[in-house]
């Protein structure tokens, strides 16, 4: 039996049948569910798992994103594009297609929601996993420069062979870490030309731009597993678009991230000697205003936290009761640790290799030819 994260890969037949019934109710054009259930039962008896049809996969991924609460307001989940790359198990192939996901999702600033689904866990072949919390994250260096949330992850990838620019900067792109059972963990640099960044300026404060703040355009969550009908896809990066406060409050303003609230408050002439002056609150408001203004000025899709709160309340009212049969995106504790600490590995330790991503188009073409041959 294959073991990952100290847990065996198991399969839930009831979840498979529950999902298939759900799919056929939603898609009467697919015909009666009986023949499909018989086919899946035979496949499970023979192989220990089964393969979703393209339509089942797309439906499951869309429902998982809709019901997860990660789908920001305005995302047309029924038309969400699902990239079916279940044949991709090698680290270089996964990294290359993550780069392609970024290109497609960025879409010149008009952010396009996407889900890319890589190979699933199977009894004899576990799927790949992406360590990074998001495809784009900034390094946190030992001197306090950069994103302090990822100091441990930065130290870990440096130990694996990654070398940051010299001197280290505030917004150095971390490499992707893709781990497979047969290759171990490998590092892949993100090509800078695929990362659309927005310079942060303020609509009324001319000095704000001199703070040198910026942020990337697309939040591609990459360390959550997608479960559909008993099958687990451990690498299924997905994105919608940013809520402004995720950048202004949580990333730029927070003392444990970039700590920009204090320099903003000082530039505003606020009393930072006591918390009772509420200088953090006032500084964060201006950070959030600057983020929304800058993304709008750059014509990059973004929403604000007030609109998102209304959406989240609506989602909570309509949310389906939890059921193991429903598709879902889930974050495992071990995946959360990898995203912040750079370990532990999902599989047995193996040599780490630093490399550049393959050309996504050429890589995909070579793999398609191999499959067709």
QUIMO-V32474 format. One record per residue. N is the residue number from 1. RES is the residue in three letters. PSI is psi in degrees with one decimal (999 if undefined). OMEGA is omega in radians with two decimals (NA if undefined). D_CENTER is the distance of its C-alpha to the mean C-alpha in Angstrom with 2 decimals. Layout:
# QUIMO-V32474
N RES PSI OMEGA D_CENTER
N RES PSI OMEGA D_CENTER
This chain:
# QUIMO-V32474
1 UNK 134.6 -3.14 28.81
2 UNK 136.0 -3.12 25.47
3 UNK 130.4 3.03 23.96
4 UNK 141.7 -3.09 20.45
5 UNK 37.0 3.13 19.65
6 UNK 16.8 3.11 23.35
7 UNK 139.5 3.10 22.96
8 UNK 150.5 3.02 24.43
9 UNK 117.6 -3.13 22.64
10 UNK 167.5 -3.11 24.34
11 UNK 134.2 -3.09 24.63
12 UNK 102.4 -3.12 25.48
13 UNK -39.0 3.13 27.98
14 UNK -38.2 3.11 28.38
15 UNK -37.9 3.11 24.69
16 UNK -48.7 -3.11 25.18
17 UNK -40.1 3.12 28.31
18 UNK -42.7 3.14 26.98
19 UNK -42.0 -3.11 24.05
20 UNK -39.0 3.08 26.46
21 UNK -42.7 3.11 28.90
22 UNK -44.5 -3.14 26.30
23 UNK -44.4 -3.09 25.31
24 UNK -29.3 3.03 29.00
25 UNK -41.0 -3.14 29.86
26 UNK -20.1 -3.09 27.29
27 UNK 75.0 -3.13 28.48
28 UNK -23.7 3.12 32.27
29 UNK -14.9 3.12 32.60
30 UNK -7.6 3.11 31.18
31 UNK -176.5 -3.13 34.45
32 UNK 150.1 -3.06 35.39
33 UNK -21.7 -3.05 32.99
34 UNK -54.1 -3.13 35.74
35 UNK -36.9 3.14 35.75
36 UNK -39.2 3.09 31.99
37 UNK -42.2 3.12 32.22
38 UNK -42.9 3.13 35.05
39 UNK -43.4 -3.10 33.20
40 UNK -39.7 3.11 30.17
41 UNK -42.1 3.11 32.55
42 UNK -41.6 -3.12 34.35
43 UNK -39.5 3.12 31.23
44 UNK -41.0 3.14 30.09
45 UNK -32.8 -3.08 33.65
46 UNK -39.1 -2.99 33.70
47 UNK -13.4 -3.08 30.30
48 UNK -0.2 3.10 28.80
49 UNK -172.5 3.07 25.93
50 UNK 169.6 -3.10 25.62
51 UNK 128.2 3.06 23.69
52 UNK 146.2 2.95 22.28
53 UNK 165.5 3.13 23.76
54 UNK -41.6 -3.13 21.67
55 UNK -38.7 3.11 22.42
56 UNK -42.7 3.13 21.60
57 UNK -47.5 -3.11 18.15
58 UNK -43.6 3.13 17.44
59 UNK -45.8 -3.13 19.03
60 UNK -42.6 -3.14 17.23
61 UNK -39.6 -3.14 13.69
62 UNK -43.7 3.12 14.97
63 UNK -40.4 3.14 16.67
64 UNK -43.3 -3.14 13.82
65 UNK -41.3 3.13 11.72
66 UNK -45.4 -3.03 15.04
67 UNK -11.8 -3.06 16.13
68 UNK -22.7 -3.04 13.10
69 UNK -4.9 3.10 13.79
70 UNK -8.5 -3.08 10.32
71 UNK 107.2 -3.06 12.02
72 UNK 161.7 -3.06 13.75
73 UNK 141.9 3.10 17.43
74 UNK -8.6 -3.14 18.71
75 UNK 121.5 3.13 16.02
76 UNK 82.8 -2.96 18.31
77 UNK -29.7 3.14 16.57
78 UNK -26.4 -3.14 19.58
79 UNK 9.3 3.13 19.10
80 UNK 129.0 -3.13 15.35
81 UNK 128.3 3.11 15.17
82 UNK 119.2 3.14 14.06
83 UNK 114.0 -3.08 14.28
84 UNK 98.0 -3.14 16.20
85 UNK 44.2 -3.08 15.97
86 UNK -14.1 3.10 17.19
87 UNK -3.4 -3.05 19.77
88 UNK 112.6 3.13 17.51
89 UNK -20.8 -3.11 17.89
90 UNK 146.4 -3.05 18.75
91 UNK -43.7 -3.12 16.55
92 UNK -38.3 3.13 17.73
93 UNK -42.7 3.13 17.07
94 UNK -46.7 -3.14 13.43
95 UNK -43.7 3.14 13.02
96 UNK -40.1 -3.14 15.16
97 UNK -22.3 2.98 13.32
98 UNK -40.3 3.06 9.96
99 UNK -43.5 3.12 12.38
100 UNK -36.9 3.07 13.81
101 UNK -44.7 3.12 10.68
102 UNK -42.5 3.14 10.62
103 UNK -47.6 -3.09 14.34
104 UNK -40.8 -3.09 14.40
105 UNK -35.8 -3.11 11.94
106 UNK -47.2 2.97 13.82
107 UNK 42.5 3.10 17.06
108 UNK 16.5 -3.13 19.34
109 UNK -22.9 3.07 17.88
110 UNK 83.4 -2.91 18.12
111 UNK 132.7 -3.11 14.42
112 UNK 115.3 3.12 13.96
113 UNK 132.4 -3.10 11.53
114 UNK 154.8 2.90 10.39
115 UNK 129.9 3.07 9.23
116 UNK 121.1 -3.05 9.97
117 UNK 118.4 3.10 11.62
118 UNK -173.7 -3.01 13.08
119 UNK 140.9 -3.14 16.13
120 UNK 167.6 2.92 16.67
121 UNK 135.9 3.06 18.44
122 UNK 160.4 -3.09 22.16
123 UNK -30.5 -3.10 25.24
124 UNK -6.9 -3.07 26.07
125 UNK 94.3 3.10 22.85
126 UNK 149.2 3.12 19.60
127 UNK 167.4 3.11 16.43
128 UNK 164.9 3.10 14.32
129 UNK 144.8 3.08 11.57
130 UNK 124.2 -3.09 9.06
131 UNK -36.6 -3.01 10.04
132 UNK 141.7 3.09 7.89
133 UNK -44.5 2.99 6.04
134 UNK 157.0 -3.14 4.30
135 UNK -36.4 3.10 6.10
136 UNK 115.8 3.03 8.72
137 UNK 151.2 -3.13 10.40
138 UNK 144.9 -3.09 14.19
139 UNK 150.7 3.00 16.66
140 UNK 115.7 -3.01 18.96
141 UNK 163.5 -3.06 22.45
142 UNK -24.4 -3.14 25.41
143 UNK 7.8 3.14 27.46
144 UNK -4.6 3.12 25.10
145 UNK 142.0 3.06 23.78
146 UNK -157.9 -3.06 20.15
147 UNK 108.2 -3.04 17.41
148 UNK -20.1 3.13 19.18
149 UNK -25.2 -3.03 16.24
150 UNK 26.7 3.09 15.39
151 UNK -48.2 -3.11 19.06
152 UNK -40.1 3.12 19.04
153 UNK -41.4 3.12 16.04
154 UNK -44.0 3.10 17.89
155 UNK -39.5 -3.11 21.08
156 UNK -45.9 -3.11 19.69
157 UNK -26.8 3.02 18.53
158 UNK -38.5 3.07 21.83
159 UNK -23.6 3.10 23.57
160 UNK -8.0 3.10 21.99
161 UNK -4.0 3.13 23.47
162 UNK 139.7 3.09 21.23
163 UNK 118.6 3.12 23.46
164 UNK 165.7 3.07 22.43
165 UNK 156.8 3.09 24.56
166 UNK 123.8 -0.12 28.01
167 UNK 159.3 3.11 28.40
168 UNK 143.7 -3.11 24.93
169 UNK -179.5 -3.10 23.50
170 UNK -21.9 -3.05 21.58
171 UNK 52.5 3.09 18.61
172 UNK 128.0 -3.12 18.40
173 UNK 126.2 3.04 15.24
174 UNK 149.8 3.07 14.13
175 UNK 157.4 2.97 14.13
176 UNK 141.0 2.99 11.59
177 UNK 113.4 3.13 12.85
178 UNK 126.3 -3.10 13.03
179 UNK 133.8 3.03 15.41
180 UNK 160.2 -3.10 17.68
181 UNK -32.0 -3.05 20.77
182 UNK -10.4 -3.11 23.15
183 UNK -17.5 -3.01 21.94
184 UNK -160.4 -3.11 20.49
185 UNK 132.1 3.12 17.91
186 UNK 148.4 3.13 17.91
187 UNK 142.5 3.12 16.89
188 UNK 124.6 3.11 16.06
189 UNK 140.3 3.05 16.55
190 UNK 123.5 3.11 14.51
191 UNK 126.2 -3.10 17.36
192 UNK -29.4 -3.07 18.04
193 UNK -11.6 3.13 19.16
194 UNK -7.1 -3.08 15.77
195 UNK 106.4 3.10 14.52
196 UNK 116.3 -3.12 16.03
197 UNK 149.3 -3.14 17.03
198 UNK 124.0 3.05 19.15
199 UNK 134.0 -3.03 22.16
200 UNK 116.5 3.08 22.82
201 UNK 165.2 -3.09 26.36
202 UNK 143.1 -3.10 28.29
203 UNK -18.6 -3.05 30.38
204 UNK -14.8 -3.04 33.45
205 UNK 101.2 -3.04 33.20
206 UNK -30.2 -3.08 33.97
207 UNK -13.5 -3.02 33.32
208 UNK -40.3 -3.11 29.66
209 UNK -25.4 -3.13 28.54
210 UNK -8.5 3.05 30.35
211 UNK -17.7 3.07 27.85
212 UNK 27.4 -3.12 25.67
213 UNK 148.1 3.04 22.39
214 UNK 168.6 3.08 19.55
215 UNK 155.6 -3.13 15.83
216 UNK 158.0 -2.93 13.31
217 UNK -29.1 -2.95 13.08
218 UNK 120.8 3.08 9.63
219 UNK 96.1 3.14 6.64
220 UNK 103.0 -3.14 3.74
221 UNK 127.2 -2.92 1.09
222 UNK 0.4 -3.08 2.88
223 UNK 16.5 3.07 5.90
224 UNK 143.7 3.12 7.03
225 UNK 143.5 3.10 9.93
226 UNK 124.6 3.09 11.32
227 UNK 128.6 -3.14 15.06
228 UNK 116.6 3.03 17.55
229 UNK 42.9 3.10 21.26
230 UNK -10.3 3.13 21.42
231 UNK 136.5 3.14 19.17
232 UNK 128.8 3.02 15.98
233 UNK 99.1 -3.02 13.29
234 UNK -19.1 3.07 11.63
235 UNK 106.1 3.14 9.23
236 UNK 67.5 -3.10 7.85
237 UNK 142.4 -3.12 4.61
238 UNK 156.9 3.11 5.27
239 UNK 152.8 2.81 6.40
240 UNK -118.1 3.02 9.68
241 UNK 169.5 -3.03 11.23
242 UNK 147.7 2.80 12.02
243 UNK 132.1 -3.01 14.66
244 UNK -38.8 -3.09 17.14
245 UNK -22.0 3.05 17.71
246 UNK -34.1 3.13 14.18
247 UNK -55.5 -3.04 15.33
248 UNK -47.6 -3.07 19.06
249 UNK -54.1 -2.96 19.46
250 UNK -37.0 -3.05 16.65
251 UNK -53.4 -3.08 15.82
252 UNK -41.8 -3.02 19.08
253 UNK -34.4 -3.00 21.59
254 UNK 136.0 3.12 20.89
255 UNK -27.9 -3.13 23.27
256 UNK 1.8 3.09 20.77
257 UNK -97.2 3.13 18.47
258 UNK -16.9 3.07 20.51
259 UNK 34.1 -3.08 23.47
260 UNK -11.0 -3.12 24.42
261 UNK -39.0 -3.10 26.12
262 UNK -51.4 3.11 29.21
263 UNK -32.5 3.08 30.02
264 UNK -45.5 3.14 29.55
265 UNK -41.9 3.14 31.90
266 UNK -39.3 3.11 34.37
267 UNK -28.6 3.09 34.45
268 UNK -7.7 -3.14 35.15
269 UNK 25.4 -3.11 38.00
270 UNK 155.8 3.11 36.77
271 UNK 105.6 -3.11 38.16
272 UNK 9.0 -3.10 35.50
273 UNK -14.3 3.14 38.07
274 UNK 141.2 3.13 37.43
275 UNK -20.5 -3.09 34.54
276 UNK -12.4 3.05 37.02
277 UNK -10.4 -3.13 37.00
278 UNK 35.2 3.14 33.44
279 UNK -33.1 3.12 32.59
280 UNK -44.9 -3.12 28.91
281 UNK -45.2 -3.11 28.69
282 UNK -39.3 3.14 30.51
283 UNK -40.5 -3.13 28.52
284 UNK -36.5 3.07 25.14
285 UNK -44.1 -3.13 26.54
286 UNK -34.5 3.05 27.39
287 UNK -45.4 -3.14 24.00
288 UNK -38.1 3.07 22.37
289 UNK -42.1 -3.13 25.12
290 UNK -41.2 3.13 24.56
291 UNK -50.4 -3.12 20.82
292 UNK -43.6 3.12 21.60
293 UNK -44.9 -3.07 24.66
294 UNK -42.3 3.11 23.02
295 UNK -40.9 3.09 20.20
296 UNK -42.9 3.14 22.97
297 UNK -37.1 3.13 25.26
298 UNK -2.0 -3.13 22.80
299 UNK 46.6 3.06 22.21
300 UNK 131.8 -3.09 18.44
301 UNK 133.7 3.08 17.15
302 UNK 156.5 3.04 16.61
303 UNK 166.1 -3.13 17.92
304 UNK 165.3 -3.01 19.82
305 UNK -19.9 3.08 19.73
306 UNK -47.0 3.08 23.00
307 UNK -37.6 -3.10 21.93
308 UNK -32.6 3.09 18.76
309 UNK -42.5 3.09 21.07
310 UNK -42.0 3.10 23.26
311 UNK -43.2 -3.10 20.48
312 UNK -37.8 3.08 19.32
313 UNK -43.0 3.10 23.00
314 UNK -40.1 3.13 23.50
315 UNK -42.6 3.14 20.58
316 UNK -37.9 3.12 22.10
317 UNK -35.8 -3.05 25.49
318 UNK -1.3 -3.03 24.50
319 UNK 136.3 3.08 22.08
320 UNK 147.3 3.05 23.23
321 UNK 147.1 -3.09 24.48
322 UNK 135.8 3.07 22.42
323 UNK 137.1 3.10 23.32
324 UNK -16.6 -3.12 22.30
325 UNK -12.9 -3.07 22.93
326 UNK 138.9 3.08 20.29
327 UNK 148.5 -3.11 16.91
328 UNK 151.5 2.89 14.07
329 UNK 129.1 -3.10 10.53
330 UNK 146.4 3.09 11.49
331 UNK 116.3 3.11 10.71
332 UNK 147.3 3.09 13.55
333 UNK -38.0 3.14 15.48
334 UNK -37.4 3.11 15.55
335 UNK -38.7 3.10 11.80
336 UNK -39.2 3.11 11.85
337 UNK -42.6 3.13 14.84
338 UNK -39.3 -3.07 13.49
339 UNK -26.2 -3.13 10.73
340 UNK -35.7 -3.04 13.71
341 UNK -10.0 -3.11 16.72
342 UNK 33.1 3.11 15.86
343 UNK 172.9 0.08 17.29
344 UNK 163.1 3.12 18.87
345 UNK 151.8 3.11 18.28
346 UNK -34.9 -3.13 17.49
347 UNK -176.9 3.12 20.55
348 UNK 143.0 -3.13 23.84
349 UNK 140.3 3.11 23.86
350 UNK 161.6 3.13 24.43
351 UNK 139.6 3.14 25.15
352 UNK 136.3 -3.11 22.32
353 UNK 132.9 3.09 22.53
354 UNK 129.7 -3.11 21.42
355 UNK 173.7 3.08 21.24
356 UNK 149.6 3.09 20.03
357 UNK 143.1 3.01 17.85
358 UNK 159.1 3.00 20.19
359 UNK 118.7 -3.05 20.85
360 UNK -43.4 -3.10 18.43
361 UNK -46.8 -3.13 21.33
362 UNK -42.0 3.14 23.86
363 UNK -46.5 -3.14 21.74
364 UNK -39.5 -3.13 20.96
365 UNK -42.7 3.12 24.67
366 UNK -42.0 -3.14 25.90
367 UNK -38.3 3.11 23.92
368 UNK -42.3 3.12 25.15
369 UNK -39.1 3.14 28.65
370 UNK -42.9 3.13 28.47
371 UNK -43.3 -3.11 27.48
372 UNK -33.3 -3.14 30.18
373 UNK 999 NA 32.69
